[in-house]
Amino acid sequence: MSDNRSSSSQGVAALFSHGRLTTIPRKTARREQLLVHLADTFFERDRDYGEREVNDALLTVHEDCAAMRRDLVDTGLLVRPRDGSSYRRGR
């Protein structure tokens, strides 16, 4: 299992150059690896984040923070209440 996890980490690392995301993968499995990496890197469990905090964190790696934020919510890695007032780490 650790071999699988380390190869996954190496695969995600290949998507970055100088700390910036160079491409957002189109393949679902590859994109999910990236999103899990972002969620693990930027968002603690049991903590609420405002939209600005989420955007600021994601902007450190890519300019399209809105698309990445939506993808994180769509995959359940970030959850938000119906009123959209905050975000919290999901699965």
Backbone as JSON, one array per atom type, in Angstrom:
{
  "sequence": "MSDNRSSSSQGVAALFSHGRLTTIPRKTARREQLLVHLADTFFERDRDYGEREVNDALLTVHEDCAAMRRDLVDTGLLVRPRDGSSYRRGR",
  "N": [[0.83, -1.2, 0.0], [1.95, 1.26, 0.75], [3.74, 1.6, -1.34], [1.99, 2.1, -3.43], [0.83, 4.47, -2.56], [3.12, 6.14, -2.5], [3.83, 6.17, -5.21], [1.61, 7.43, -6.19], [1.9, 9.94, -4.97], [4.23, 10.77, -6.25], [3.24, 10.97, -8.82], [1.42, 13.09, -8.56], [3.19, 15.11, -7.85], [4.45, 15.52, -10.26], [2.74, 17.16, -11.57], [3.26, 19.7, -10.82], [5.3, 22.66, -10.95], [7.88, 24.42, -9.62], [6.32, 24.8, -7.32], [3.87, 25.52, -8.31], [0.84, 24.6, -9.85], [0.83, 23.12, -12.93], [-0.91, 22.01, -14.72], [-4.32, 20.92, -14.83], [-5.49, 17.8, -14.4], [-7.39, 15.92, -16.82], [-8.37, 13.35, -16.77], [-10.41, 11.43, -14.67], [-9.55, 9.85, -12.42], [-6.92, 10.7, -12.04], [-7.29, 13.42, -11.61], [-8.7, 13.27, -9.23], [-6.69, 12.3, -7.54], [-5.06, 14.56, -7.45], [-6.83, 16.41, -6.25], [-7.26, 15.22, -3.73], [-4.69, 15.44, -2.73], [-4.48, 18.27, -2.6], [-6.52, 18.84, -0.73], [-5.54, 17.46, 1.51], [-3.2, 18.9, 1.91], [-3.93, 21.61, 2.34], [-6.23, 21.85, 4.01], [-7.5, 21.4, 7.21], [-9.07, 18.91, 9.18], [-12.19, 19.21, 10.97], [-12.37, 21.99, 11.12], [-13.64, 25.14, 10.24], [-13.69, 27.0, 7.2], [-13.61, 30.12, 5.61], [-14.82, 31.36, 2.42], [-12.95, 33.04, 1.26], [-10.57, 32.26, 2.55], [-10.3, 29.64, 1.55], [-10.05, 30.19, -1.19], [-7.68, 31.76, -1.15], [-5.79, 29.89, -0.27], [-5.86, 28.01, -2.4], [-5.13, 29.64, -4.5], [-2.41, 29.84, -4.18], [-1.36, 27.79, -5.62], [-2.62, 27.69, -8.11], [-4.22, 29.74, -10.59], [-6.96, 29.49, -11.16], [-8.86, 29.29, -8.88], [-11.55, 29.07, -8.3], [-12.59, 27.01, -9.91], [-11.15, 24.83, -8.93], [-12.02, 24.85, -6.28], [-14.76, 24.28, -6.63], [-14.5, 21.69, -7.7], [-13.38, 20.36, -5.5], [-15.54, 20.5, -3.73], [-17.51, 19.15, -5.23], [-16.46, 16.56, -5.25], [-16.66, 15.91, -2.62], [-14.59, 16.38, -0.91], [-14.36, 18.84, 0.23], [-16.92, 20.28, 2.14], [-19.95, 22.15, 2.37], [-22.37, 24.21, 4.04], [-25.87, 24.62, 3.19], [-26.33, 27.36, 2.93], [-23.91, 28.26, 2.07], [-22.01, 29.49, 3.64], [-19.6, 28.7, 4.76], [-16.76, 26.44, 4.56], [-15.75, 23.07, 5.0], [-13.52, 20.43, 5.75], [-14.17, 17.42, 4.12], [-14.59, 14.06, 3.36]],
  "CA": [[0.0, 0.0, 0.0], [2.79, 2.45, 0.77], [4.27, 1.77, -2.68], [0.93, 2.72, -4.21], [0.7, 5.86, -2.1], [4.28, 6.92, -2.92], [3.74, 6.39, -6.66], [0.56, 8.44, -6.36], [2.5, 11.22, -4.61], [5.15, 11.14, -7.32], [2.41, 11.38, -9.95], [0.9, 14.43, -8.28], [4.33, 16.03, -7.88], [4.76, 15.81, -11.66], [1.8, 18.19, -12.05], [3.71, 20.98, -10.28], [6.61, 23.19, -11.26], [8.19, 25.53, -8.71], [5.22, 24.97, -6.38], [2.64, 25.92, -9.0], [0.18, 23.58, -10.65], [1.0, 23.45, -14.34], [-2.07, 21.51, -15.45], [-5.34, 20.21, -14.08], [-5.73, 16.59, -15.2], [-8.74, 15.67, -17.33], [-8.79, 12.0, -16.35], [-11.06, 11.5, -13.36], [-8.72, 9.27, -11.34], [-5.75, 11.57, -11.87], [-7.8, 14.65, -11.0], [-9.03, 12.97, -7.84], [-5.41, 12.26, -6.82], [-4.66, 15.96, -7.23], [-7.74, 17.03, -5.29], [-6.95, 14.65, -2.41], [-3.44, 16.09, -2.34], [-4.78, 19.66, -2.22], [-7.29, 18.82, 0.51], [-4.62, 17.07, 2.59], [-2.19, 19.93, 2.09], [-4.42, 22.92, 2.75], [-7.42, 21.93, 4.86], [-7.54, 20.55, 8.39], [-10.4, 18.41, 9.56], [-12.8, 19.85, 12.15], [-12.16, 23.44, 11.11], [-14.39, 25.84, 9.2], [-12.94, 27.95, 6.39], [-14.39, 31.04, 4.79], [-14.52, 31.24, 1.0], [-11.69, 33.76, 0.98], [-9.47, 31.4, 3.0], [-10.19, 28.55, 0.59], [-9.5, 30.77, -2.42], [-6.29, 32.17, -0.92], [-4.96, 28.67, -0.24], [-5.79, 27.43, -3.73], [-4.4, 30.58, -5.38], [-0.97, 29.64, -4.05], [-0.92, 26.78, -6.58], [-3.23, 27.84, -9.45], [-5.05, 30.95, -10.67], [-8.4, 29.19, -11.25], [-9.24, 28.74, -7.58], [-12.99, 28.77, -8.28], [-12.78, 25.67, -10.5], [-10.62, 23.84, -7.99], [-12.92, 24.83, -5.12], [-15.95, 23.52, -7.05], [-14.12, 20.27, -7.81], [-13.24, 19.84, -4.14], [-16.89, 20.34, -3.2], [-18.19, 18.11, -6.01], [-15.94, 15.25, -4.86], [-16.91, 15.69, -1.2], [-13.4, 16.65, -0.11], [-14.81, 19.99, 1.03], [-18.38, 20.36, 2.22], [-20.42, 23.46, 2.83], [-23.81, 24.21, 4.34], [-26.72, 25.12, 2.1], [-26.2, 28.81, 2.76], [-22.6, 28.54, 1.5], [-21.3, 30.42, 4.52], [-18.27, 28.2, 5.15], [-16.33, 25.17, 4.0], [-15.15, 22.19, 5.99], [-12.95, 19.23, 5.14], [-15.08, 16.28, 4.06], [-14.02, 12.71, 3.46]],
  "C": [[0.86, 1.25, 0.0], [3.44, 2.69, -0.59], [3.26, 2.48, -3.57], [0.78, 4.19, -3.84], [1.89, 6.7, -2.56], [4.28, 7.15, -4.42], [2.67, 7.42, -6.97], [1.11, 9.83, -6.04], [3.46, 11.7, -5.68], [4.37, 11.62, -8.53], [1.85, 12.77, -9.77], [2.03, 15.45, -8.35], [4.67, 16.42, -9.31], [3.85, 16.88, -12.25], [2.22, 19.6, -11.64], [5.08, 21.36, -10.82], [6.82, 24.43, -10.4], [7.0, 25.85, -7.79], [3.89, 25.37, -7.01], [2.12, 24.75, -9.84], [0.26, 23.98, -12.11], [-0.17, 23.0, -15.19], [-3.04, 20.85, -14.49], [-5.72, 19.0, -14.93], [-7.19, 16.46, -15.64], [-9.27, 14.32, -16.88], [-9.26, 12.05, -14.9], [-10.17, 10.99, -12.24], [-7.53, 10.17, -11.03], [-6.15, 12.89, -11.2], [-8.11, 14.42, -9.53], [-7.75, 12.88, -7.0], [-4.95, 13.68, -6.48], [-5.53, 16.6, -6.16], [-7.51, 16.51, -3.87], [-5.67, 15.3, -1.87], [-3.69, 17.53, -1.85], [-5.53, 19.71, -0.89], [-6.4, 18.47, 1.69], [-3.63, 18.18, 2.92], [-2.74, 21.2, 2.75], [-5.51, 22.94, 3.82], [-7.41, 20.89, 5.98], [-8.97, 20.07, 8.61], [-10.88, 19.18, 10.79], [-12.49, 21.34, 12.25], [-12.97, 24.03, 9.97], [-13.48, 26.85, 8.51], [-13.92, 28.85, 5.66], [-13.98, 30.87, 3.33], [-13.19, 31.92, 0.65], [-10.48, 32.92, 1.4], [-9.22, 30.25, 2.01], [-9.54, 29.07, -0.69], [-8.03, 31.13, -2.26], [-5.35, 30.96, -0.9], [-4.78, 28.11, -1.64], [-5.04, 28.33, -4.71], [-2.89, 30.42, -5.26], [-0.45, 28.62, -5.06], [-1.49, 26.96, -7.98], [-4.17, 29.05, -9.45], [-6.55, 30.68, -10.74], [-8.88, 28.51, -9.97], [-10.72, 28.37, -7.54], [-13.26, 27.37, -8.84], [-12.28, 24.6, -9.54], [-11.51, 23.73, -6.76], [-14.18, 24.04, -5.45], [-15.65, 22.03, -7.14], [-13.97, 19.64, -6.43], [-14.6, 19.6, -3.49], [-17.62, 19.2, -3.91], [-17.73, 16.71, -5.62], [-16.15, 14.94, -3.39], [-15.69, 15.9, -0.32], [-13.55, 17.91, 0.71], [-16.33, 19.95, 1.02], [-18.75, 21.75, 2.72], [-21.91, 23.37, 3.12], [-24.59, 24.8, 3.16], [-26.56, 26.61, 1.86], [-24.83, 29.22, 2.21], [-21.71, 29.42, 2.36], [-19.89, 29.97, 4.9], [-17.98, 26.88, 4.42], [-15.66, 24.38, 5.1], [-14.61, 20.97, 5.26], [-13.95, 18.08, 5.23], [-14.33, 14.97, 4.24], [-12.54, 12.64, 3.54]]
}
